[in-house]
Amino acid sequence: MRIWEPELIALPIPKNASDASIEIELTVYVINNTLESVRLHPNDALMPELITSKGQILQPEVAIEESLKNLEKIQAIRRRALGGRFPLTRWLSNLVFRLRRPPKIINLDDSLIEPGEGKKTSPIVRLLWYNNKLQLKFIKQFSYLPVSFKLNDSWCFHDLQADTYQLRFTRKSSSDRTSADLNPETKTEAIAPALATQFLSLSLQEPVGPDNSAVEVNGIRFETLVPQPRVIVPRSQPNVRVRNPRLDPYTLVEIGIRISNNTSSCFRFNLFASLIPQLIGTDGQPIEAAYGCSLTIIPKESDFPIVKPGESLTFFPKIAQLFWVKGELFCLSIPAGDGGGWVFGSLSLGTYQINFIYKNQDRTVEILDKEGRNAKLLEDIWVGMVFTPSITFSLVRSETEKIL
């Protein structure tokens, strides 16, 4: 059993407010590496386990269930953001440099795992304040169909603080297993034993820097950059029904990230489809981002820049822009770097919050030289998944258009 995420996850502690929270979707796999079929027992409990930096094992409590409508909304918003469920074009472009792959999942029998196959679950983890206490909530995955590999309940850890915790999931054996659980015809299927994932580090950090726009983990600081907090939207064209990217008005937007190396070692950082933007709307709710890809780009060495000790890297995705759609609504488009981009649609005037997720799992990567003939190995790539703090910006009309 394995958590298919980077070995380090860093989250900024949100403001102590009822509507402030940080959400992340984790992917957990159970893999059958034996030569026989294995059946998951329906009563086995999958649970999170959290250990403080001082070695104290924290005990979770069963959390209040999310409403069905809210669960569906959360999963729809997170579906494209973190789980690797991207269109085929993006998968092909990332295949060039992502060497490790999750196990295949093709069996239709939900509880049976054939040799070499696996099953997954994607619990949502939410960091929030409740009664002036910081808590970490693990929300079980919603499904209309029976699912044997999932959190049996939603769980919550209370009264947390800024610290680096060790997180893993365990699947404990139930006490009511019998031979009736085996295949009635062959009796040859084994029942999966008690299992546990590897530990990964979960760092909860207080935001630092100007306007609390940065979070620092193990000497590496990630900062959200929005140089212009007031963004003037392009002039509308109410009679235009089809957008022409070359002719229609648009506004270039500077939204980016600064990475500072405060350690004594050199690191490369992955800027190839590793930055995922998140946008909070005027109503305080996350806005779903649609990913689209029109071409395939092969990563090059410049996509993995070196940052020396004491230096910083500032990166703004090229051609991030606001543009009108159907003359009534406008969208925010942010390139992903792999030939595609993230699009937040149906925006209006008002105040928004934006942040980035930096996610990289590989310490090394092979790229091709400029001629595309020889492979070159790049090493010392910083590994982790970091959520930068949200920065507020406003979308406003120009003074000229207000007069008109």
N, C-alpha and C positions, 0 to 999 in steps of 0.2 A: 504494500500500500504506500502511496507516495503523494505528496503535495506537489503539483506541477507548477511551481512558482519559483522566482529567485529565492536564494537562501536568506536574503535580508529584505524586509518590508518596513518602510518608514512612513509613519502617518503624523501629520501635524495635529496637535490637540486643538479642537475647535473652540470657538468662543463659548462661554458658559451661558447659552441661550437655548430656549426650547426648540427653535427651528434650525439650530446649527448641528451638523453631523458630518462625518466622513464615512463613505461607503466603499467597500471593495468586494469583488467577487473572486473567490478562490476556486481552484480546480483540484479535486482530489481523485486519484485513480486507485483502483484495486486491480492488480495484475496477476494473472495466473502463469507463473513460470515453471509449472510442473508439466508432466507428460499426461496427466489425467484431467478430466473435467472436474470442476469444483463448483459446488452450489452454495450460494449465500443463504444463510439461515435468516428467515424473515424477522426473528425476534432478537437478533444481534443488534446491539446499540452502538451507533457511530457517534462519538462525542469529542468535543475539543478539550485539550488539556493545556493549561497555561502555567508557566513557572517564572517567578520573579528572578531578577539578577542575583538575589541573595539565596536562591535555591528553594524558596517557599512555593509549594504546590497550591495553587488557588482552586477552590471548589466552585464549579458553576452551579447556577440555579436554573430551573426550567423557566423560560421567559414567557410572557404573555404572547399569545399567537397574533401574528399580523392578520389583518383582514384579507379576504380572498382578493378583493379588488386592488389593494395596495401591493400585495405580493406579485400579482400579474404586472402591475405598472413598474415595480422595481426591476423585475427580471427583464422586461422589455427594454428598459433604459440601459441596463448593464450588459445585455446580450452581446452587443457589438464591441463594447469597450475593452474587455480584458480577457475574454475566454478563447481567443484564437479562432473565432467563427467568422472569418472574413470571406469575401468572394474568391473564386478560383484564381482570378488574376493576381490578387495580392498574395495568395498562397504560393503561386509560382515564383513571384519575385522574391519572397522571403526564403524560398527553398534553397536559393543559392548559398546562403550563409548560415541557415539554421540547421545544424547537423543532427541535433537530437530531436526525436519525434515521440509523441505519446503513443501508447499501444493502440492497435486498431480495435474498433468496437463495432462488430457486425452481427452479433448473435441476437436473435429476436426474443429468446427466452430470457426474461429479465433477471432471474435468479441464477442462471447457469452461466459459468465462464469456461469457455473452451481453452485448451492449451494455447499459450501465446496471445490470448486476447485479454481484454480488460473492460471495466466499467468505470464510470465517473459520476461524480456529483459536484454541484457548484453552489455551495452555501454562500450566502451574502453576509458579510461581516460589517457591522455598523459601530462606529465610535461616536458616542454622544454623551450629553450630560442629562442626569435625571436626579431631581431633588438635590442639586448642587454637588452631586457625586459623578465622577467619570465612570462610564461603564462601556463594556465591549459586548456586543450582542451578536450571536451567530444565528442567522435566520435560515430555517430549513427550506430546501428547494421545493417549490410548488409544482405539482403535476396532477393532471386529471387521471393518469394511469397509475396502476400499482408500481412502485419503485422499491426494489429491495436494497439498493445501496444509496443511502441518504441519511441525513440527520433525522432521527426518530422524533425529536422535539427541537424547538428553538431554545438556545441556552444563553445565559448572560453572566458575565463576570462583573462584580460591583466594586466600587471604591478604588479604581485604579489611579495611577499617577504617572508622571513622566519617568520612564524606565525602559530598558530593553528586556523584553520577555522572550521566553522560549515557547514556541507554539507547535503543537502537533495534534493529530487526530488519532484516536484509538477506536477499535471495533472490538468490543468485549463479547465473549461467548455467552449465550443465554444458557440457562440451567435446564431447559426443557427439550433438549435435542434427543431424538429417538431414531431408531432405524426406519421409522415411517417417513422420515424426511428424505430418504434416498429414493432414487428412481425405482418405482415398484416393479419394473420389468427386469432391470439389470442389477440393481443394488450395487452398482460399481462407482457411483459418483461420490466423491469425498465432500464432506461439509467443511467449509472454510474455517480455519482455526482463528483464535484471537489474533488481531493484527494491530500494527501501529505504524504511522508514517514516520519519516525523519523529522527531526526538530528543525524549525527555521526561526530566525530572529525577527521579532516584531518590536520595532522601536517606536515608542510614543514620545514625541518631542514637542516642547513648547516652541511656537514660531519665534523667529528672531529677525533682526535687521529692520530696515526702514518699513514702517507700516506693517510690521510682522509679516513680511512677504516671503520669508525664507525659512527653511528648515535645514538643520545640519545633523548629519549622521556619520559617525566615525571619521570626522574631520573633512567631510565633503559637504559643501553647502549648495543647496538648490534653491533658486529664487525665481519667483514669477515676475515677469517684466511687462508692464503696460505703461510706456512713456507718456502717452496721451490719454488721460482718464476720460476726456470728452471726445467722442468720435462722431464726426459729422457724417450723416448718412447721405448717399448719393441722391441727386434729384430724381423724383419719381417720374415714370412715364405711364400714366394710367391707361392709355390706349394700346400699349404694346402687350401682346399676348404671348409671344415667343421670344426668348432671350437670345441675343446675339452677343457672345462673349467679347467680340472685337469692337462692337459699336456701342453697346449699352453702357450707361454710366455706372461707375463703381468707385469705391473708396478703398485704397490700400490701408491695411490696419497693421500696426506694430504690436504684436503679442508674442512674447518669447520667454526665454529662460536664461539664467546665468548660473553656471556651475563653477564653484570656486574650490580649489584644491588646497586645503589647510593642513595637509599631511606632509610627511617627509619623502613620499614616493611619487613617481610619475604614474599617471593613469591615462588610458584612452577612454573616450566616452562614445557610445553608440548613438549617432544621430540619424540612423537609417530606419525610419518607421518605428522608432522607439518612444516617441513623444505622443501621448494621447491627450487631447484637450478635453476638458470638462467645463460645461457652462451651466450656471444657475440662472434661471429666469427671473423676471420682475416679480413673480409670485413666490419666489424662494424655492421653487421646485426644479430638479434637474431637467435639462432639455436633452432629448435623445439626439445623438449624432448619427447621421447616415454616412457610411463610408462608400466611396465610389472610386473606381480605378479605370483610367482610359488607356494606359500604356504600362509596360513593364520596364523598370529601371534596375540595372545591376549595380550593387553597392561598390563603391570605390574607396580608396584609402582616405580620401578627404572626408568621408562620412564617419570616420573614427579618429577625430583629432586628439592629439596628446595635450594634456594639461599638466605642466610641471608644478612642483611644490611652490606655493605662494602666488600662483597665477590663476586667472579666471578665463572662462570661455563664455562668450555671449552669443546666443543663437536665436535668430528670428526666422521662422519658416517663411520661405520666399512666396510672394504673391498671396499672402493672407488678405482677404478682401470681403467687403460688404457689397452685395448687389441685389437688385430688385428681381422679383419673380412675378410674372403676370401683372405687373404694374401696381400691385396692391401690398404684397408682403415682400420682405427682403430677407436674405440669408447671409450667414457668416461662413466663409469657406477658409479652411486652414489646411495647407498641403501636409501630407504625411511623410514625403521624402522618397517614396517608393514608386512614384508615378500616379498615386491616388491622393485622396484628401478627405477630410472630415467636413461635413456640411451640417450646420445647425439652421433649420428652416423656421419659417413662420414667426420671424422676429418683429418686434415693434419698438417704438421709442420707449426709453426707460432705462433703468439701472440694472446691470447684470454683474455677475461674479464669474471669474474664469481662473482656472488653474491647469496644471499639466501633471500627467503621470509619466515619469521616466521608468521604463521597464526594459531590463536587459538580463538575460540568463547565461550568456556565454562569455567566458573569459578570453577565448581566442576565436578567431574567424579567419577563414581563407578567402582571399579576394583575387581577382585576376589583374594582371598589369594593364597598362594603357593599351597595349596591342592585343590584349585578350588571349594571350598564349600561355603565359606562365602563372602559376598560383603563388601567392605570397601569404605567409602566415602572420597575422597581427595578434600580438599578445598584450597582456596586462589591461584588458578591458574591464572597467569597473562593473561589478555585478550587483544588482539590486533593483527593487521597485520602490520608488519614492513619490509620494504625493506632495506637490508644492502647495503652500497656502493659497487661498483664493484672494484675488485682487478685484476691487470694484471699479467698473467703468460705466459710462453712460452713452447711450445712442441718442443724438439730438439732431434737429434740423438746422440747416444753415440759416443765418439771419436773413439772407435774401429770400429764401423760400418761405420763411415765416411771414414776411411782408406780403408776398404774393398770395 
